[in-house]
């Protein structure tokens, strides 16, 4: 039971940054913008979040700094794609390269340094319940925030007028513009929100997952977060399932290596990314045999308002 509990706690920890980043990207893509720069925004959040926490000794300030770094990085993407009508795919890839390089420069002086990890919740009696106690009442604030974020996004998209407008912009930006809605402003706000979520997901890694910063520590999680949005069919509820599924794959490959089964470690380390590719292929095959895609109709399309 102790091993089972440890595995579950590890899966939750591995899934949280994916859930944070993917939730923000879901809102971005619902507005009709495809931002492939999640990896760059996450690593910027990790570097800036660790630096802020290191100097202030506050995990909260570190998390805020990480979210701000992600939002600031995404603002560059918004300026290029919304302000200058640059191709979104090219801008997103450039943003990833930029973020990885700049984060390495920012975090160069912090390699090898350590900080106190984010504290975990402890409620007497409840947290001590076997198996479920630590899972439900003993996690850090990032885990609870990730769940609340998904619930809030679901409520926003399907229960508010603003969410309906955002989905309308993503489905048909020309019609939304004709009705008088500020398409570029709505998309810019969505991009900034998605960047903040990605930065927060990146900050989680050095603030709660591991108490130190390593260049490139996001290790492709941004790309997995992108796949999760497709996996979820752009629906908030399914993104939780996807995040924990991919988190489980990541953790189980580590435990499999520990058992010494003789399987090459390089193959086991590739499992999360191999699973990402397989899921995307299967989803594409299913959609090709059904009535079209559930993706926002204007996703990735440049919008230039009439003058």
N, C-alpha and C positions, 0 to 999 in steps of 0.2 A: 504493500500500500504506500509505503514511503517513496519507493521508486516511481510508482504511478503518479503520485502527487508531484514529485519533482519534475517529471516529464510534462505534466499539464502546465505547471508554472513556467517552465521553459518555453512551451509552445505559446503561451499568452505573451511572454516577453518578446519573443521573436516576431509575433504577429502585430504587435502594437504599432511599430513604425510604419508597417505596410498599410494598416488600417487608417492611420492619420493621413498619410500622403495620398492614398487612393481616394479617400473621402473628398479631399479638396479637389483632386483632379476630376472627380465625377461632376462636381458643380461647374468646373471650367468647361468640360466637354458638353454639359447640358446647355451651356450658353452658346455652343457652336464653335468653340475654340479648341484646337488640338495643341496641347503644350507637351512636347517631348523632352522638356528640360527638367523634369522632376529630379533626376539624379543630381544635376548641378545644384538645384535649390536645396535638396536634402543635405548634401555635403557642405554647402555654405551654412546651413542651419547648425550642422554639427560643429563646425569650426568656430563660428561666432558664439554659439551657445556655450561651448566649453570655455572659451576665452572669457566671456562675461561671468560665468560661474566661478572661474578660477580667481578672478580679481575681486569679486564681491563676496564670494562664499555663499551665494544664494542660488539655489536651484530655480526658484521662481524667476529671478532676473535672467538667468541663463536660458530658460524656456522662452521668455519674452524676446530676448535677443535673437534666439534661433528663429522664432517666427518672423521677427522683423527682417532678419537677413534673407529669409526665403521670400518674403513679400517684396523686399527691395530688388532682389535678383529677378523676380517675376515682372517687376515694373519695367525692366529693360526689354523683356520679351513683349510686354504690352505696347511699349513705345514703338518697337520695330513692326509688329504685326498689325496693330490697330491704328497706330499713328501714321506709319509709313507704308502700310499694306505689303509688308515683306512676306514671303512664303512662310507659313507657319512651321512646316516640317524642318526647313533649313534653319530657321531662327531657333527652334527648340534644340536641335542638335548642337548648334553653336553655343547655346546657353549652357548645355551640359559640359562642353569642353571648357568654357569660360569658368564655370563654377568649380570644376575640379582643379583647375590651375590656380585660381585665386584662393581657394580654401587651403591649398597646400602652402601658399605664401603666408596666409594668416596664421595657420596652425603650426608653422615650422618651429616656432619657439616653445610650443607646448607639448611636443612629442616627448614622452617619458614622464610628464607630469601627471599627478593624480588628484582627484577631488573626492569629496564624500558623495556617495550615490544618493539619489532621491529617496527620501524616507518612505517606508511602507506603512499603510494604515494598520492600526492595531486596536481592536475592540475586544476588551476582556470577555471571555467565554465564547463569543461568536467566532473570533479569529482562531481559537483553539479547537474548534470542531474538526474532527479528522477529515481529511481530503478536501471537503468543500469550504472549510473555514478560511484557509489562506487564499483560496481562489476568489471567494466572494467578498471577504472582509479583510484581506491582507495584502492587497496590491498597492502599487504607487499611484499617484494622482494621474499620471499619463494614461494608464489603462482605463480608469473610469472616465477620463475626459474623452478618450477615443470612442467609447460607447455612447456617451452623451452627444458627441459630435454627429454620429450617424443618425441618432434619433432626431436631433435638431435639423439636420439636412433633410431628412424625410418629411418632417413637419413643414419646413420652409417650402420644399418643392411641391407638395401635394395639398397643403392646407392654407396657403397664403396667396394673396393676389400677386405679390412680388415674385413668388416662385413660379406662378403660372406665366407671368410675363417673361421670366428668364427662360422657361421651357419653350415659349413661343418664339423667342429670339433664336434659340438653337434650332428650332424646326423650320422656320422660314423668316430669315432676317429681313427680307424685302417687304413682306407683309407687315411685320412688326414696325418697320420704319414708316410704312405708309399710314399706319394707325397713330403715329406720333410718338412712338417709344424711342428713347435714345439708345440705339443699339450699341454703339461704341462705348458709351458710359457703362452700360450694364455689363458688357463683356470685360471691360477694364476692371470693374469691381470684382467680377468672378475670378479673373486671373490673379488679382492681388490676394483674394481669399485662398485660392488654391496654392499660391506660393507660400502664404503663411502656414498653411497646414503641412505642406511639404517640409518647410523649414523646421516646424515643430517636430515632425517625424524624424528628421535628421538629428535634431537636438536631443531627442530621446536616447539616441545611441550612446553618446559620452556621458549624459547626465544620469541615466538610469540603467541602461543595459550593461555598459562597461564603464568604469570610472576614469577613463583616459581617452585621449584623442589620438587617432592614427590616420594619416592621410589615406583617403580612399576607403574609409571604414564603412561607407554605405554599401559597397561591394555589390552593386547592381540592383539594390532594392528599389530604386526609382523605376527601373524597367519592369520589375515585377508589379509595382503599383499600377503602372500603365496597363499591364495585362489584366490586372484585377478589375479595372473599370469595364473592360470588354467582357470579361468573365461574368460580371454581375449584370450584364445587359443594361447598364446605366441605371440600375436600381439600387438605392442605398441598403436595403435589407440584405440583398445577396452579397454585397461587398464584405459584410462581416463573415459570412460563410467562406468566401474565397480567401480572405486574409488569414483566417485561422487554419484553413486547409494548407495554404502555402507555408505558413509558419510551422505546421506539423511536419511537413516534408523536410524543412530545413533542420528541425531538431532531431527527427528520427534518423536522418543520415548521420548525424553526429553520434547518436547512441549506437547505431549499427557499426560504425568504425570502432567504438569502444569495446564492442563484443569480440573483436578480432576474428571476423569471419573470413578474412583473406581477400576481401573485395578491395580493389585499388581505391585508395583514398581520393584520387583525382576524379574517378567516376562517381563516387558518393557525393563529393562536393558539387558536382554538376547537376545533381538531381533537382534542386529547386528551379534551375533555369531550364532544364529539360522538361520538367513538368509544365512550366510556363508555355513553352513552344507547343507541347502536345495539346494543352487546353485550348490554345488559340486555333490550332488546326481543327480540332473537333468542333469548336463553336462555329468556325467558318463553314464546315461541311453541313452542320445542322441548319444553319441559316440559308445556305444555298438551296436546300431542299424544302424550305418553308416559305411563307409569304413575306419575303424581304427581310431587311435588317431593322433592329430596334434602335439603332444609333440615331442621334439627332440628324435631321435631313441636311442641315447646313454645316455640319461638323467639318472643320478644316477649310471652309470656303472664305475667301477674303471678301470683306464688305466695304465698299466705298460709297458713302451716302451721296445722294444727289445734291448738287450745289445750288 
